[in-house]
Amino acid sequence: MQPVLIGIGAYLVVQFAVGMLVSRRIASESDYLLAGRSLGLGLAAFSIFATWFGAETVIGAAGSIYSGGLSGGSADPFGYGLCLIVLGIFIAAPLWRRKYTTFGDLFRERYSPGVERLAVLLMVPTSVLWAAAQIRAFGQVVSAVSDLEVSIAITLAASFVVIYTVAGGLLADVYTDFVQSIGIVVGLVVLLIVVGNAHGGVAELIASIDAERLALFSTSNATPLEIVEAWAVPVCGSLLAVEMLSRIMGCKTAVTARNATLVGAAIYIAVGLIPVILGLAGPTLAPGLEEPEQLIALLAEQHLSTFLYVLFAGALISAILSTVDSCLLAASSLVAHNLIVPLKPALTDRQRILTARIGVAAFGLLAYAIALYAEGIYELVTTASAFGSAGIFVVGLFGLFGRIGGPASAYAALVAGMVVWAAGEYWLGWSTPYIVAVAAALTAYVLAATLAPRRTAQS
């Protein structure tokens, strides 16, 4: 595996060099957090795709579909793909026209600085947990192709991604996302072709899939409400994800923001179908796997030459890096811009950039600690998608498109969504805690809007 490790190291050096080169163009807070609002269609679309296409899309989706058929992919790629389509059609352009620096600005402008602070405190953990999941996956990949212990590999992974994210901000993220996207597409396409050719061709491989495994909505192991829950978490829980919204706000125009999101969605679904196909054919390709999430890695090891295996490993690392740097930057931008800067409004652009960079490093260390001691990737990703997002979903949409409700409504919905989800998930054992939390947040918002007159935004 030594050549593979050397190849991965060379790939990381290229990523680091790109990030350092781009960092020279950072001169203002807008440059660091929004790439100077300069993103065109191509860079934005590939960055949106790469941000969404994480380790769970490659490893997790293939494993879930191996075990449960097509319905196991309700989240990845179908749920998150649908989320991007809805985001592009309905939200991207209206959000861009608001000219926010972070999504947290909406809660201050529409409601109050207090609501802004509470919303930030609910959004930041999502980004940190998602980053932790990717860092853990990165460490496991490096460990698998080397003699390094998983803990050491996770440490190296966290150190690398924190350094180049601290330096370059969103602009570096976008350029490295473009390079990473090429790696993702090439690596997975090569794997599909090689595995397909070993079994009579890709068309033959697809034709061999058991028809019973192709049901997207399966009620054999889930109730209708549980199916709704499985789709609501990726769609509603990620519709207003800060990582994605920052790319939309960094586009040149509203039209670019809308089109880039839709193009990114198309790429995401198209490339995401490769793990789907391999997962569906998995019982034939590798029957009896005790750990279904090992399917993709096993197929790569069995079918790829050393050179092609380097391409595949690069693709997997691409998927991880492009997500984790976005998460760290999102968490830092919210805390720096929406919590610290209002307390110190006299900060210069240079000081604001420094504050954001310190935030990236701090949240990187926190994500590293979580990744080191977490039990698994899937649990981190699931928690990240649902944590606090029920209230953010309701309050954010009312803030963008509704005219009813004020600070009281926002507070009520944010608290109700978080408390109900946490109670249902951890204490009461509900099978559908997320959709109940969304319903509770919506009810709380409407009731508060009815009982309390809307006030102008005040802290």
C-alpha positions as CSV (number, residue, x, y, z in Angstrom):
1,M,0.0,0.0,0.0
2,Q,3.0,2.3,0.1
3,P,2.6,3.6,-3.5
4,V,-1.1,4.4,-2.6
5,L,0.0,6.3,0.4
6,I,2.6,8.3,-1.6
7,G,-0.1,9.0,-4.2
8,I,-2.5,10.3,-1.6
9,G,0.3,12.4,-0.1
10,A,1.0,14.0,-3.5
11,Y,-2.7,14.7,-4.0
12,L,-2.8,16.5,-0.6
13,V,0.2,18.6,-1.5
14,V,-1.5,19.8,-4.6
15,Q,-4.6,20.7,-2.6
16,F,-2.5,22.6,0.0
17,A,-0.6,24.5,-2.7
18,V,-3.9,25.6,-4.3
19,G,-5.2,26.8,-1.0
20,M,-2.0,28.7,-0.1
21,L,-1.9,30.4,-3.6
22,V,-5.5,31.5,-3.4
23,S,-5.0,32.8,0.2
24,R,-3.0,35.7,-1.3
25,R,-6.2,37.2,-2.7
26,I,-7.8,37.6,0.7
27,A,-8.1,41.3,1.6
28,S,-11.5,41.7,3.3
29,E,-14.1,39.9,5.4
30,S,-16.2,39.5,2.2
31,D,-13.2,37.9,0.4
32,Y,-12.7,35.4,3.2
33,L,-16.3,34.5,3.9
34,L,-17.9,34.9,0.5
35,A,-15.1,34.8,-2.0
36,G,-15.7,38.5,-2.7
37,R,-19.1,37.6,-4.2
38,S,-17.3,36.7,-7.4
39,L,-18.3,33.1,-8.1
40,G,-19.4,32.3,-11.6
41,L,-21.6,29.4,-12.7
42,G,-18.8,26.8,-13.1
43,L,-16.9,27.3,-9.9
44,A,-20.1,27.7,-7.9
45,A,-21.8,24.6,-9.3
46,F,-18.8,22.3,-8.7
47,S,-18.4,23.8,-5.3
48,I,-22.0,23.1,-4.4
49,F,-21.7,19.5,-5.7
50,A,-18.4,18.9,-3.8
51,T,-19.7,20.4,-0.6
52,W,-22.7,18.1,-0.6
53,F,-20.9,15.0,-1.8
54,G,-19.3,13.7,1.4
55,A,-18.0,10.4,2.7
56,E,-21.6,9.3,3.6
57,T,-22.6,9.7,0.0
58,V,-20.0,7.2,-1.2
59,I,-19.6,4.8,1.7
60,G,-22.8,5.2,3.6
61,A,-25.2,5.2,0.7
62,A,-23.6,2.1,-0.9
63,G,-23.8,0.3,2.4
64,S,-27.4,1.3,3.2
65,I,-28.5,0.3,-0.3
66,Y,-26.6,-3.0,-0.1
67,S,-28.6,-3.8,3.0
68,G,-32.0,-2.4,2.2
69,G,-32.3,-1.9,-1.6
70,L,-33.0,1.4,-3.3
71,S,-35.1,2.6,-0.4
72,G,-31.9,2.7,1.7
73,G,-30.8,5.6,-0.4
74,S,-33.7,7.9,0.6
75,A,-31.2,10.3,2.1
76,D,-28.2,9.9,-0.2
77,P,-28.3,10.7,-3.0
78,F,-32.1,11.2,-3.5
79,G,-33.1,13.2,-0.4
80,Y,-30.1,15.5,-0.5
81,G,-30.4,15.8,-4.3
82,L,-34.1,16.9,-3.9
83,C,-33.0,19.3,-1.2
84,L,-30.6,21.0,-3.7
85,I,-33.3,21.2,-6.4
86,V,-35.8,22.9,-4.0
87,L,-33.0,25.2,-2.8
88,G,-32.2,26.2,-6.4
89,I,-35.8,26.7,-7.6
90,F,-37.2,28.6,-4.6
91,I,-34.5,30.0,-2.3
92,A,-31.2,30.7,-4.1
93,A,-32.2,33.8,-5.9
94,P,-34.3,35.5,-3.2
95,L,-31.5,34.8,-0.6
96,W,-28.8,36.2,-2.9
97,R,-30.8,39.5,-3.3
98,R,-30.7,40.1,0.4
99,K,-26.9,40.6,0.2
100,Y,-26.2,38.9,3.5
101,T,-22.7,38.1,4.7
102,T,-23.9,35.0,6.6
103,F,-27.3,33.4,6.9
104,G,-27.3,34.5,10.5
105,D,-27.9,38.1,9.2
106,L,-31.4,37.1,8.2
107,F,-32.4,36.4,11.8
108,R,-31.1,39.8,13.0
109,E,-32.7,41.8,10.1
110,R,-36.0,40.0,10.2
111,Y,-36.4,39.4,13.9
112,S,-33.8,40.7,16.4
113,P,-30.2,40.4,17.5
114,G,-31.3,38.1,20.2
115,V,-32.9,35.7,17.8
116,E,-29.8,36.0,15.6
117,R,-27.6,34.8,18.6
118,L,-29.9,31.9,19.4
119,A,-30.1,30.8,15.8
120,V,-26.3,30.8,15.5
121,L,-26.0,28.7,18.7
122,L,-28.3,26.1,17.1
123,M,-26.6,26.2,13.6
124,V,-23.0,25.9,14.7
125,P,-23.2,22.4,16.3
126,T,-24.5,21.1,13.0
127,S,-21.5,22.2,11.1
128,V,-19.1,21.0,13.8
129,L,-20.7,17.5,14.0
130,W,-20.7,17.2,10.2
131,A,-17.0,18.2,10.1
132,A,-16.2,15.6,12.7
133,A,-17.9,12.9,10.7
134,Q,-15.8,13.8,7.6
135,I,-12.5,14.0,9.6
136,R,-13.2,10.6,11.1
137,A,-13.8,9.2,7.6
138,F,-10.7,10.8,6.3
139,G,-8.7,9.3,9.1
140,Q,-10.1,5.8,8.4
141,V,-9.3,6.0,4.7
142,V,-5.7,7.0,5.5
143,S,-5.4,4.3,8.1
144,A,-6.8,1.7,5.7
145,V,-4.0,2.4,3.1
146,S,-1.2,2.7,5.6
147,D,0.2,1.2,8.8
148,L,-1.0,4.2,10.8
149,E,-3.4,3.8,13.8
150,V,-6.8,5.3,13.2
151,S,-6.2,7.9,15.9
152,I,-3.0,9.1,14.4
153,A,-4.6,9.2,10.9
154,I,-7.5,11.3,12.3
155,T,-5.0,13.7,13.9
156,L,-3.1,14.1,10.6
157,A,-6.4,14.6,8.7
158,A,-7.6,17.2,11.0
159,S,-4.3,19.1,11.0
160,F,-4.2,19.2,7.2
161,V,-7.7,20.4,6.6
162,V,-7.6,23.1,9.3
163,I,-4.3,24.6,8.0
164,Y,-5.5,25.2,4.5
165,T,-9.0,26.3,5.5
166,V,-7.6,28.8,7.9
167,A,-5.4,30.3,5.2
168,G,-7.7,30.5,2.2
169,G,-11.4,30.9,3.4
170,L,-14.2,30.3,1.0
171,L,-12.2,31.4,-2.0
172,A,-9.7,28.6,-1.4
173,D,-12.5,26.2,-0.6
174,V,-14.1,26.9,-4.0
175,Y,-10.9,26.4,-6.0
176,T,-10.0,23.2,-4.2
177,D,-13.6,22.0,-4.5
178,F,-13.1,22.3,-8.3
179,V,-10.0,20.1,-8.2
180,Q,-11.7,17.7,-5.7
181,S,-14.8,17.4,-7.9
182,I,-12.7,16.2,-10.8
183,G,-11.1,13.6,-8.5
184,I,-14.5,12.5,-7.3
185,V,-16.0,12.1,-10.8
186,V,-12.9,10.4,-12.3
187,G,-12.4,8.0,-9.4
188,L,-16.0,6.8,-9.1
189,V,-16.5,6.5,-12.9
190,V,-13.3,4.4,-13.2
191,L,-14.4,2.1,-10.4
192,L,-17.8,1.6,-12.0
193,I,-16.3,0.8,-15.4
194,V,-13.7,-1.6,-14.1
195,V,-16.2,-3.4,-11.8
196,G,-18.8,-3.5,-14.6
197,N,-16.3,-4.9,-17.2
198,A,-15.4,-7.6,-14.7
199,H,-19.0,-8.7,-14.8
200,G,-19.9,-8.4,-18.5
201,G,-20.1,-4.6,-18.7
202,V,-21.9,-1.9,-16.8
203,A,-25.2,-2.5,-18.7
204,E,-25.1,-6.2,-17.8
205,L,-24.3,-5.3,-14.2
206,I,-27.3,-3.1,-14.0
207,A,-29.5,-5.7,-15.7
208,S,-28.5,-8.3,-13.1
209,I,-29.9,-6.3,-10.2
210,D,-32.9,-8.0,-8.5
211,A,-36.1,-6.1,-9.4
212,E,-37.3,-6.4,-5.8
213,R,-34.4,-4.1,-4.7
214,L,-35.6,-1.2,-6.9
215,A,-38.5,0.0,-4.7
216,L,-37.7,3.6,-3.7
217,F,-40.5,3.8,-1.1
218,S,-40.6,0.5,0.8
219,T,-43.1,0.0,3.5
220,S,-41.9,-3.5,4.4
221,N,-39.6,-2.3,7.2
222,A,-41.1,1.2,7.8
223,T,-44.4,2.9,8.4
224,P,-45.5,5.7,6.1
225,L,-44.6,8.3,8.8
226,E,-41.2,6.7,9.1
227,I,-40.7,7.0,5.4
228,V,-41.7,10.7,5.6
229,E,-39.2,11.1,8.4
230,A,-36.4,9.5,6.4
231,W,-37.0,12.1,3.6
232,A,-37.7,15.1,5.8
233,V,-34.3,14.9,7.6
234,P,-32.2,15.4,4.5
235,V,-34.6,17.7,2.7
236,C,-35.9,20.0,5.5
237,G,-33.0,19.5,7.8
238,S,-30.4,20.6,5.2
239,L,-32.4,23.1,3.1
240,L,-31.0,26.0,5.0
241,A,-27.5,24.5,5.7
242,V,-25.0,27.3,6.2
243,E,-22.3,25.5,4.1
244,M,-24.5,25.6,1.0
245,L,-26.0,29.0,1.5
246,S,-22.5,30.6,1.7
247,R,-21.8,29.5,-1.8
248,I,-25.1,30.9,-3.0
249,M,-24.4,34.2,-1.4
250,G,-20.9,34.2,-2.9
251,C,-22.2,34.1,-6.5
252,K,-22.0,37.1,-8.9
253,T,-25.7,37.4,-9.5
254,A,-29.0,36.0,-8.5
255,V,-29.4,34.1,-11.7
256,T,-25.9,32.6,-11.2
257,A,-26.9,31.5,-7.7
258,R,-30.1,29.8,-9.0
259,N,-28.5,28.1,-12.0
260,A,-25.3,27.0,-10.1
261,T,-27.4,25.3,-7.4
262,L,-29.5,23.4,-10.0
263,V,-26.4,22.4,-12.0
264,G,-24.7,21.3,-8.8
265,A,-27.8,19.2,-8.0
266,A,-27.7,17.5,-11.4
267,I,-24.0,16.6,-11.0
268,Y,-24.6,15.4,-7.4
269,I,-27.5,13.1,-8.4
270,A,-25.6,11.8,-11.5
271,V,-22.4,11.0,-9.7
272,G,-24.3,9.8,-6.6
273,L,-26.0,7.1,-8.8
274,I,-22.6,5.3,-9.0
275,P,-22.6,4.2,-5.3
276,V,-26.3,3.4,-5.8
277,I,-25.6,1.0,-8.7
278,L,-22.8,-0.7,-6.8
279,G,-24.9,-1.0,-3.7
280,L,-27.8,-2.5,-5.6
281,A,-25.5,-5.0,-7.3
282,G,-23.6,-5.5,-4.0
283,P,-25.2,-8.8,-2.9
284,T,-24.0,-10.3,-6.2
285,L,-20.6,-8.6,-6.3
286,A,-19.7,-9.3,-2.6
287,P,-22.3,-11.6,-1.0
288,G,-22.6,-11.9,2.8
289,L,-20.7,-8.8,3.9
290,E,-20.9,-8.3,7.7
291,E,-20.0,-4.6,7.3
292,P,-21.9,-3.3,4.2
293,E,-20.2,0.1,4.5
294,Q,-17.0,-1.7,3.4
295,L,-18.5,-2.5,0.0
296,I,-16.9,0.3,-2.0
297,A,-13.5,-0.1,-0.5
298,L,-13.6,-3.9,-1.0
299,L,-14.6,-3.5,-4.6
300,A,-11.8,-1.0,-5.2
301,E,-9.2,-3.3,-3.6
302,Q,-10.3,-6.3,-5.6
303,H,-10.7,-4.7,-9.0
304,L,-8.3,-1.7,-9.3
305,S,-4.6,-1.6,-10.1
306,T,-2.3,0.4,-7.8
307,F,-2.6,3.4,-10.1
308,L,-6.4,3.2,-10.3
309,Y,-6.6,2.6,-6.6
310,V,-4.8,5.9,-6.0
311,L,-7.4,7.6,-8.2
312,F,-10.2,6.0,-6.2
313,A,-8.6,6.9,-2.8
314,G,-8.1,10.4,-4.1
315,A,-11.8,10.5,-5.1
316,L,-12.9,9.4,-1.6
317,I,-10.5,11.9,0.1
318,S,-11.9,14.6,-2.3
319,A,-15.4,13.9,-1.1
320,I,-14.3,14.3,2.5
321,L,-12.1,17.4,2.2
322,S,-14.6,19.4,0.2
323,T,-17.2,18.9,2.9
324,V,-15.1,19.3,6.0
325,D,-13.5,22.6,5.0
326,S,-16.9,24.0,4.2
327,C,-18.2,23.0,7.7
328,L,-15.4,24.6,9.6
329,L,-15.7,27.8,7.6
330,A,-19.4,27.9,8.1
331,A,-19.2,27.5,11.9
332,S,-16.4,30.1,12.1
333,S,-18.2,32.7,9.9
334,L,-21.4,32.5,12.1
335,V,-19.5,33.0,15.3
336,A,-17.1,35.6,14.1
337,H,-19.5,37.7,12.0
338,N,-22.8,37.3,14.0
339,L,-21.5,37.0,17.6
340,I,-18.1,38.6,18.0
341,V,-18.2,41.4,15.4
342,P,-21.4,42.9,16.9
343,L,-19.6,43.1,20.3
344,K,-16.6,44.8,18.7
345,P,-17.9,46.8,15.7
346,A,-14.7,48.8,15.4
347,L,-12.7,45.8,14.2
348,T,-10.8,46.4,10.9
349,D,-11.2,44.0,8.0
350,R,-7.8,42.5,8.8
351,Q,-8.9,41.9,12.4
352,R,-12.2,40.4,11.2
353,I,-10.4,38.0,9.0
354,L,-8.1,37.0,11.8
355,T,-11.1,36.4,14.1
356,A,-12.6,34.1,11.5
357,R,-9.4,32.2,11.0
358,I,-9.0,31.7,14.7
359,G,-12.6,30.4,14.7
360,V,-11.7,27.9,12.0
361,A,-8.8,26.6,14.0
362,A,-10.9,26.4,17.2
363,F,-13.8,24.5,15.6
364,G,-11.3,22.3,13.8
365,L,-9.9,21.2,17.2
366,L,-13.4,20.6,18.5
367,A,-14.4,18.6,15.5
368,Y,-11.1,16.6,15.8
369,A,-11.9,15.8,19.4
370,I,-15.4,14.6,18.5
371,A,-14.1,12.5,15.6
372,L,-11.5,10.9,17.8
373,Y,-14.0,9.6,20.4
374,A,-17.2,9.2,18.3
375,E,-18.6,5.7,17.8
376,G,-19.3,6.0,14.1
377,I,-19.7,8.2,11.1
378,Y,-23.4,7.5,10.4
379,E,-24.5,8.6,13.9
380,L,-22.6,11.9,13.6
381,V,-24.1,12.7,10.2
382,T,-27.6,11.9,11.3
383,T,-27.3,14.0,14.4
384,A,-25.8,16.9,12.4
385,S,-28.7,16.9,9.9
386,A,-31.4,17.0,12.6
387,F,-29.8,19.0,15.4
388,G,-31.7,22.3,15.9
389,S,-32.7,22.4,12.2
390,A,-36.5,22.0,12.7
391,G,-36.8,25.5,14.2
392,I,-34.2,26.9,11.8
393,F,-36.3,25.5,8.9
394,V,-39.5,27.1,10.1
395,V,-38.1,30.4,11.2
396,G,-35.8,30.8,8.2
397,L,-38.6,30.2,5.7
398,F,-40.9,32.6,7.4
399,G,-38.1,35.1,7.6
400,L,-37.5,34.9,3.8
401,F,-41.0,34.6,2.5
402,G,-43.5,35.4,5.3
403,R,-44.7,38.6,6.9
404,I,-46.3,37.3,10.0
405,G,-44.5,36.8,13.3
406,G,-41.7,38.7,15.1
407,P,-39.1,38.0,17.7
408,A,-41.5,36.1,20.0
409,S,-42.5,33.8,17.2
410,A,-38.9,33.1,16.3
411,Y,-37.9,32.4,19.8
412,A,-40.9,30.1,20.4
413,A,-40.2,28.1,17.2
414,L,-36.5,27.7,17.7
415,V,-36.9,26.5,21.3
416,A,-39.9,24.2,20.5
417,G,-38.1,22.6,17.6
418,M,-34.9,21.9,19.5
419,V,-36.6,20.7,22.7
420,V,-39.2,18.4,21.0
421,W,-36.5,16.9,18.7
422,A,-34.1,16.2,21.6
423,A,-36.9,14.7,23.7
424,G,-38.1,12.5,21.0
425,E,-34.7,11.4,19.8
426,Y,-32.9,10.8,23.2
427,W,-35.5,10.4,25.9
428,L,-38.9,9.2,24.5
429,G,-37.6,7.0,21.7
430,W,-40.0,8.3,19.0
431,S,-39.6,6.8,15.5
432,T,-40.3,10.1,13.9
433,P,-38.8,12.8,16.1
434,Y,-37.9,15.2,13.3
435,I,-41.3,15.7,11.7
436,V,-42.9,16.0,15.1
437,A,-40.3,18.7,15.9
438,V,-41.0,20.6,12.6
439,A,-44.7,20.5,13.5
440,A,-44.1,21.7,17.0
441,A,-41.9,24.6,15.7
442,L,-44.5,25.6,13.1
443,T,-47.3,25.5,15.7
444,A,-45.2,27.5,18.2
445,Y,-44.4,30.1,15.6
446,V,-48.1,30.6,14.5
447,L,-49.4,30.7,18.1
448,A,-46.8,33.2,19.2
449,A,-47.6,35.3,16.1
450,T,-51.3,35.2,17.0
451,L,-50.8,36.0,20.6
452,A,-48.0,38.5,20.5
453,P,-48.0,41.6,18.2
454,R,-45.1,41.9,15.9
455,R,-42.4,44.3,17.1
456,T,-39.5,45.9,15.3
457,A,-36.2,44.1,15.7
458,Q,-34.6,45.0,19.0
459,S,-32.1,43.2,21.1
